[in-house]
């Protein structure tokens, strides 16, 4: 059965974490496409929404959104996922994987698009406390360092 290493990135915080899914926990991801938004409870983030951004198969070939299906193809690329040209206008035939998650996919990249309300509520009081401390520091006059003569 399928075994996936899911990399979840949080664009707001600039962090990421890895989660391994096996057997029955990995089954809901099979057949999904790049760009789909799914519920985060599948990957241990209840209340969140995550978007599938890409991945790679067992041999390291990247998934490309423009190739339909879950198969490997050799296509001519001029840039984008799977090929970075060194010279302007260069094209090259490369092997890439389609945009559907299959059993042969090993790594899946996702990003958080919507956080749960609980997470947002817990952050707001902290931000208010930080704002209050900075306002207090600004309001208090600093003693001058110049000596009186």
Backbone bond lengths (Angstrom), bond angles and torsions (degrees), N, CA, C in turn:
res aa  C-N    CA-C-N  psi(-1)  N-CA   C-N-CA  omega(-1)  CA-C   N-CA-C  phi
1 X - - - 1.455 - - 1.524 109.74 -
2 X 1.308 116.36 178.67 1.465 122.02 -173.22 1.524 111.71 -79.85
3 X 1.324 114.20 146.22 1.456 121.79 173.70 1.523 106.34 -137.82
4 X 1.336 116.19 119.75 1.459 121.39 -176.34 1.515 110.89 -118.28
5 X 1.333 114.83 145.45 1.458 121.34 167.60 1.524 105.15 -106.71
6 X 1.325 116.40 112.28 1.455 121.79 -175.61 1.525 108.67 -101.45
7 X 1.328 116.16 124.62 1.454 122.82 177.40 1.523 107.13 -103.37
8 X 1.341 116.81 117.19 1.460 122.03 -177.58 1.523 108.39 -109.54
9 X 1.340 117.33 119.79 1.458 119.89 178.01 1.515 110.92 -108.22
10 X 1.316 113.30 145.92 1.458 121.70 178.79 1.524 107.60 -111.53
11 X 1.341 118.65 101.85 1.462 120.54 -176.19 1.525 113.79 -62.82
12 X 1.327 118.53 -30.79 1.464 121.17 -179.44 1.520 111.63 -67.84
13 X 1.335 115.89 -44.70 1.460 119.97 -177.52 1.528 112.26 -88.95
14 X 1.332 117.56 -18.69 1.458 120.93 -178.20 1.512 112.67 75.32
15 X 1.335 117.56 26.40 1.455 121.54 -179.28 1.520 110.31 -119.49
16 X 1.322 115.43 168.46 1.460 120.76 174.99 1.519 109.04 -147.74
17 X 1.340 115.14 158.26 1.449 119.70 176.48 1.511 108.65 -143.82
18 X 1.323 116.14 154.58 1.461 122.24 -178.17 1.520 109.87 -109.19
19 X 1.338 115.79 138.67 1.455 122.65 178.26 1.517 107.45 -131.71
20 X 1.334 117.67 134.37 1.462 121.15 177.09 1.511 109.29 -100.69
21 X 1.333 116.34 130.54 1.454 122.29 179.05 1.521 108.97 -118.99
22 X 1.327 116.62 132.97 1.456 121.56 179.13 1.515 110.80 -130.14
23 X 1.332 114.95 157.10 1.468 124.19 173.13 1.521 113.21 47.42
24 X 1.329 117.94 -118.29 1.466 122.79 -172.93 1.530 112.72 -66.24
25 X 1.320 117.77 -30.65 1.468 120.27 179.67 1.526 111.51 -71.75
26 X 1.334 117.59 -23.94 1.461 121.78 -179.35 1.528 112.33 -88.14
27 X 1.312 117.59 -19.06 1.471 121.94 -175.02 1.530 114.14 -57.81
28 X 1.345 120.72 -38.63 1.473 118.85 -179.31 1.531 114.30 -63.83
29 X 1.323 118.03 -18.12 1.464 120.50 -178.88 1.523 112.92 -85.78
30 X 1.332 118.06 -21.62 1.460 120.73 -177.79 1.525 109.51 -67.97
31 X 1.324 115.54 130.64 1.460 121.64 -178.93 1.521 113.24 94.43
32 X 1.325 118.64 -8.22 1.470 121.88 178.04 1.521 109.30 -77.70
33 X 1.332 116.22 155.31 1.459 121.82 -178.53 1.523 111.25 -112.65
34 X 1.321 115.23 161.51 1.459 121.33 174.78 1.530 108.30 -62.67
35 X 1.321 116.49 134.16 1.452 122.04 179.37 1.516 113.84 99.44
36 X 1.346 118.27 -14.58 1.460 120.43 179.41 1.517 110.54 -71.42
37 X 1.317 115.80 143.65 1.463 122.37 175.90 1.521 107.04 -102.20
38 X 1.334 116.26 125.45 1.467 121.12 -178.02 1.520 110.51 -124.19
39 X 1.314 115.08 168.40 1.460 121.49 179.43 1.529 109.07 -75.32
40 X 1.316 116.83 139.10 1.461 121.69 -177.03 1.517 114.50 -74.66
41 X 1.329 118.40 -11.22 1.468 119.79 -179.34 1.522 111.43 -64.79
42 X 1.315 118.25 -22.13 1.467 122.44 176.81 1.524 110.09 -63.74
43 X 1.331 116.20 -35.02 1.471 120.76 -175.69 1.523 112.56 -114.01
44 X 1.319 116.35 34.79 1.474 123.16 174.37 1.527 113.92 67.93
45 X 1.342 118.52 28.60 1.463 122.60 175.60 1.525 108.99 -129.21
46 X 1.332 117.94 72.98 1.465 119.30 -177.74 1.532 111.43 -63.92
47 X 1.331 115.65 140.35 1.450 120.93 179.52 1.517 113.94 87.99
48 X 1.318 118.33 -9.72 1.455 122.28 -179.93 1.531 109.74 -98.05
49 X 1.322 116.17 159.70 1.461 123.41 170.60 1.521 106.77 -117.85
50 X 1.347 116.56 132.88 1.459 121.10 -179.86 1.522 109.82 -125.05
51 X 1.330 115.53 149.59 1.455 121.74 -179.77 1.523 108.97 -113.61
52 X 1.329 116.87 135.50 1.463 122.21 177.48 1.525 107.75 -77.57
53 X 1.331 116.33 122.46 1.455 121.35 -176.76 1.530 113.27 -104.24
54 X 1.336 117.59 -21.79 1.460 119.81 -178.62 1.507 110.37 161.62
55 X 1.327 115.72 -160.53 1.461 120.90 179.59 1.514 110.24 167.23
56 X 1.329 115.17 -169.62 1.461 120.26 177.38 1.521 109.32 -149.06
57 X 1.337 115.80 157.93 1.459 119.89 -176.90 1.514 111.52 -93.29
58 X 1.325 116.04 -173.51 1.465 121.89 -174.28 1.527 113.34 -62.82
59 X 1.339 117.48 -23.35 1.462 120.98 179.76 1.525 112.80 -101.80
60 X 1.333 117.24 5.30 1.447 121.22 175.56 1.509 115.65 92.02
61 X 1.330 118.85 5.50 1.457 120.77 179.12 1.530 109.46 -77.67
62 X 1.335 117.56 130.91 1.470 120.51 -175.42 1.533 112.37 -77.08
63 X 1.336 114.82 153.42 1.460 120.76 173.95 1.529 107.73 -82.57
64 X 1.326 116.11 141.59 1.462 120.84 -179.38 1.526 108.67 -125.04
65 X 1.338 117.36 128.23 1.463 120.17 -175.91 1.525 114.83 -62.34
66 X 1.323 118.45 -26.66 1.461 121.06 -175.51 1.528 113.94 -82.73
67 X 1.334 118.19 -7.99 1.465 121.12 179.52 1.521 108.31 -102.29
68 X 1.323 116.65 119.52 1.453 121.30 -174.71 1.523 111.25 -84.66
69 X 1.330 115.60 144.64 1.459 121.47 179.90 1.508 111.92 97.23
70 X 1.321 115.58 179.68 1.453 120.22 -178.40 1.508 113.20 -110.44
71 X 1.329 116.99 28.19 1.461 121.32 -174.33 1.519 111.44 -105.77
72 X 1.333 114.76 165.49 1.462 120.77 173.44 1.514 108.61 -87.94
73 X 1.319 115.23 139.74 1.456 120.27 178.50 1.516 109.23 -137.25
74 X 1.329 115.84 151.50 1.463 121.63 171.91 1.521 106.38 -105.47
75 X 1.338 115.80 108.79 1.461 119.77 -178.23 1.522 110.10 -125.25
76 X 1.322 115.46 158.49 1.458 121.55 177.70 1.527 107.79 -83.02
77 X 1.338 115.37 122.28 1.460 121.32 -178.15 1.525 110.20 -114.78
78 X 1.332 115.43 145.30 1.465 119.85 175.19 1.521 110.37 -118.26
79 X 1.337 117.11 6.77 1.455 121.68 179.27 1.511 109.97 153.45
80 X 1.316 116.11 176.57 1.455 120.78 179.30 1.517 112.17 93.70
81 X 1.332 116.13 -156.36 1.456 121.88 -177.10 1.527 109.65 -64.86
82 X 1.333 117.65 125.11 1.456 122.30 176.18 1.501 115.45 99.37
83 X 1.330 118.31 -12.79 1.465 120.27 -179.59 1.514 110.73 -157.60
84 X 1.328 116.61 126.60 1.455 122.82 174.96 1.523 107.59 -118.12
85 X 1.339 118.42 106.31 1.466 120.06 -176.78 1.527 111.82 -68.96
86 X 1.328 115.37 141.15 1.466 120.19 177.83 1.526 110.52 -85.69
87 X 1.329 116.87 -33.69 1.463 121.33 178.59 1.523 109.09 -109.83
88 X 1.314 116.52 148.57 1.456 120.92 -179.93 1.534 110.10 -65.11
89 X 1.319 116.36 131.05 1.461 121.26 178.61 1.517 114.52 85.68
90 X 1.327 118.56 -0.05 1.467 121.25 -178.82 1.524 110.77 -69.74
91 X 1.340 115.45 142.00 1.459 121.44 176.23 1.524 107.68 -131.49
92 X 1.319 115.64 150.23 1.456 119.31 -178.49 1.529 109.46 -152.75
93 X 1.324 116.03 145.90 1.460 121.06 176.83 1.528 108.01 -83.30
94 X 1.331 116.72 122.72 1.464 122.41 -177.94 1.520 109.60 -130.52
95 X 1.326 115.71 154.17 1.457 121.54 174.85 1.517 108.68 -91.57
96 X 1.316 116.32 127.70 1.463 121.36 177.96 1.527 108.53 -137.79
97 X 1.315 116.13 170.63 1.464 123.19 -178.28 1.527 108.20 -107.78
98 X 1.319 117.35 151.32 1.461 122.82 179.92 1.517 112.37 -70.16
99 X 1.344 115.85 -178.36 1.465 120.80 -172.45 1.527 114.56 -92.48
100 X 1.331 119.26 8.47 1.463 122.57 -179.37 1.528 109.80 -106.70
101 X 1.322 116.91 136.06 1.468 121.70 179.42 1.530 108.89 -77.97
102 X 1.338 116.23 125.63 1.462 122.65 178.17 1.523 109.61 -124.26
103 X 1.327 116.57 -175.52 1.471 121.72 177.89 1.522 112.46 -65.03
104 X 1.332 117.54 -23.74 1.465 121.11 -176.53 1.524 113.06 -81.58
105 X 1.319 117.61 -10.71 1.464 121.47 178.23 1.525 108.38 -75.73
106 X 1.330 116.32 138.05 1.462 121.86 -178.45 1.531 110.92 -110.26
107 X 1.325 116.79 -42.08 1.464 121.47 -177.08 1.520 109.87 -119.23
108 X 1.336 114.91 136.05 1.464 120.72 177.07 1.524 107.99 -125.72
109 X 1.329 116.20 130.48 1.460 121.72 178.61 1.519 109.09 -101.95
110 X 1.335 116.51 132.05 1.455 121.61 179.26 1.519 109.63 -135.40
111 X 1.343 115.58 158.93 1.465 119.86 173.42 1.520 108.56 -132.75
112 X 1.325 115.57 147.78 1.452 121.86 179.85 1.533 107.77 -78.00
113 X 1.355 115.67 124.45 1.462 119.68 178.97 1.519 111.83 -103.82
114 X 1.338 116.90 -27.80 1.460 120.64 -178.52 1.521 108.58 -144.70
115 X 1.323 116.53 126.66 1.466 120.99 179.97 1.518 110.57 -94.03
116 X 1.336 115.18 160.50 1.457 119.76 178.53 1.526 109.63 -70.79
117 X 1.329 116.57 157.09 1.467 121.19 -179.20 1.517 111.44 -67.20
118 X 1.331 117.31 -30.80 1.471 120.85 179.55 1.520 110.43 -62.58
119 X 1.317 117.29 -41.13 1.458 120.90 -179.73 1.523 110.59 -64.36
120 X 1.331 117.68 -41.53 1.463 121.13 -179.68 1.524 111.41 -66.48
121 X 1.339 117.00 -40.06 1.466 120.51 -178.88 1.520 111.59 -66.77
122 X 1.314 118.02 -36.84 1.462 120.12 -178.82 1.519 111.38 -71.23
123 X 1.322 118.23 -26.56 1.467 120.01 -179.23 1.516 112.41 -80.90
124 X 1.314 118.45 -30.99 1.462 121.21 -176.02 1.517 113.92 -60.92
125 X 1.352 120.40 -45.64 1.463 118.67 178.82 1.529 113.05 -61.51
126 X 1.325 117.74 -36.11 1.460 120.36 178.95 1.525 110.28 -64.07
127 X 1.320 116.16 -42.57 1.458 119.56 -179.75 1.524 110.81 -63.80
128 X 1.341 117.38 -38.81 1.461 120.64 178.84 1.518 111.05 -64.81
129 X 1.329 117.14 -41.14 1.466 120.49 178.42 1.515 110.47 -62.04
130 X 1.353 117.01 -43.22 1.460 120.29 179.87 1.529 110.57 -63.49
131 X 1.341 117.40 -39.78 1.458 120.93 179.17 1.525 110.61 -64.56
132 X 1.344 117.24 -40.04 1.457 120.70 -179.68 1.525 110.98 -64.70
133 X 1.337 117.06 -42.13 1.464 119.80 -179.79 1.519 110.84 -66.18
134 X 1.325 117.91 -37.15 1.465 119.28 178.54 1.529 111.00 -70.44
135 X 1.327 118.19 -35.76 1.462 121.02 177.44 1.525 110.71 -66.26
136 X 1.346 116.85 -39.67 1.454 120.70 178.76 1.522 110.48 -64.59
137 X 1.315 116.93 -40.46 1.458 120.88 -179.45 1.528 110.39 -65.55
138 X 1.336 117.01 -36.86 1.458 120.79 179.64 1.524 110.20 -73.01
139 X 1.330 117.70 -37.25 1.459 122.26 -176.90 1.524 112.20 -68.43
140 X 1.325 118.36 -32.65 1.456 121.29 -178.44 1.539 109.19 -78.71
141 X 1.327 117.58 125.59 1.467 119.47 179.68 1.529 110.25 -71.56
142 X 1.288 115.42 142.39 1.454 121.85 179.61 1.534 108.43 -88.41
143 X 1.357 117.90 139.39 1.473 119.65 177.07 1.522 109.75 -67.27
144 X 1.326 115.14 141.01 1.466 118.29 -178.28 1.533 109.58 -79.35
145 X 1.302 114.97 149.96 1.446 121.30 -177.57 1.535 112.84 -92.44
146 X 1.336 117.35 -3.73 1.465 119.90 -178.34 1.534 109.60 -80.46
147 X 1.316 117.80 132.76 1.468 120.19 179.34 1.517 111.20 -75.09
148 X 1.320 115.71 145.09 1.475 120.99 178.77 1.526 108.37 -87.11
149 X 1.311 117.37 132.17 1.461 120.61 178.49 1.487 113.55 -129.93
